[in-house]
Amino acid sequence: MPASMHRLTVQYFDPADGDAFLAAYRERHVPLVRAVPDLQRFTLTTPRGDGAPYLQAELWFADAETMKASLASPEMGAAAADAETYDVARKAMLTGEVEEL
């Protein structure tokens, strides 16, 4: 992995109905995210532990400029609009450079 990879992380906390949330996310949201231009990698994690989110999505891009352009795309706009429809207690979004050690 090149040292300049950048990642958008989205964390979803405490959905009203976990099974319905995951089903809708996989059926509706995943295809929208996969359509985002220049997306190099897309992963989902169901973390466990105190304070952990219910679901964590990570979208990987080649560099900061590519990520910025991709986040401004109509495809990302569609994915972002869909993300607002989920009945979750809260959502956190973070971006940053990924350093491989």
C-alpha atoms as one frame of an Amber mdcrd trajectory, in Angstrom:
protein
   0.000   0.000   0.000   1.525   3.369  -0.972   2.268   5.646   1.997  -0.016
   8.347   0.591  -3.282   6.389   0.759  -6.168   8.341   2.256  -9.227   6.908
   3.944 -12.738   8.031   4.798 -14.092   6.166   7.825 -17.805   6.235   8.648
 -19.015   4.786  11.934 -22.666   4.006  12.651 -23.779   3.675  16.279 -26.783
   1.951  17.835 -29.236   1.389  14.979 -32.900   1.151  15.984 -33.058  -2.290
  14.297 -29.634  -3.803  13.659 -30.770  -6.521  11.243 -32.845  -4.115   9.137
 -29.991  -1.582   9.132 -27.441  -4.147   7.897 -29.816  -5.492   5.247 -30.578
  -2.011   3.886 -26.926  -0.998   4.072 -25.771  -4.005   2.085 -28.611  -3.932
  -0.460 -28.869  -0.191  -1.023 -25.778   1.590   0.256 -22.964  -0.753  -0.787
 -23.765  -0.455  -4.529 -23.877   3.349  -4.205 -20.462   3.427  -2.539 -18.957
   1.034  -5.076 -19.957   3.510  -7.810 -17.827   6.312  -6.302 -15.093   7.216
  -8.798 -11.498   6.283  -7.989 -12.455   4.238  -4.936  -9.602   1.765  -4.494
 -10.894  -0.267  -1.588 -14.115  -0.472   0.456 -14.296  -2.457   3.698 -16.919
  -3.052   6.386 -16.171  -4.004   9.973 -18.517  -4.948  12.799 -16.312  -3.956
  15.743 -16.893  -5.350  19.214 -16.012  -3.696  22.521 -17.009  -0.868  24.858
 -18.098   2.176  22.887 -17.520   0.484  19.536 -19.719   1.433  16.595 -22.254
  -1.076  15.294 -20.724  -0.841  11.805 -17.623   0.833  10.420 -17.130   1.508
   6.719 -13.767   2.476   5.242 -13.348   3.985   1.790  -9.769   4.076   0.519
  -8.338   6.446  -2.091  -4.907   6.848  -3.698  -4.184  10.277  -2.190  -5.752
  13.378  -0.646  -6.518  15.039  -3.978  -8.237  11.957  -5.361 -10.267  11.552
  -2.175 -11.321  15.209  -2.258 -12.479  14.929  -5.886 -14.277  11.641  -5.214
 -16.074  13.049  -2.167 -17.377  15.895  -4.351 -18.721  13.520  -7.034 -22.436
  13.004  -7.758 -21.972   9.328  -6.874 -20.716  10.224  -3.400 -23.583  12.694
  -3.117 -26.030   9.842  -3.726 -24.261   7.654  -1.146 -24.230  10.485   1.408
 -27.944  11.168   0.891 -28.699   7.485   1.399 -26.579   7.392   4.582 -28.827
  10.079   6.075 -31.850   7.771   5.840 -30.614   5.230   8.395 -32.176   5.207
  11.857 -29.009   5.239  13.969 -28.288   7.028  17.250 -25.321   8.800  15.675
 -22.817   8.656  12.859 -19.157   9.732  12.925 -17.030  10.506   9.866 -13.243
  10.846   9.825 -10.692  11.260   7.078  -6.930  10.950   7.111  -3.728   9.737
   5.596  -2.940   6.087   6.189   0.646   5.311   7.120   1.819   1.743   6.656
   4.545   0.797   9.117
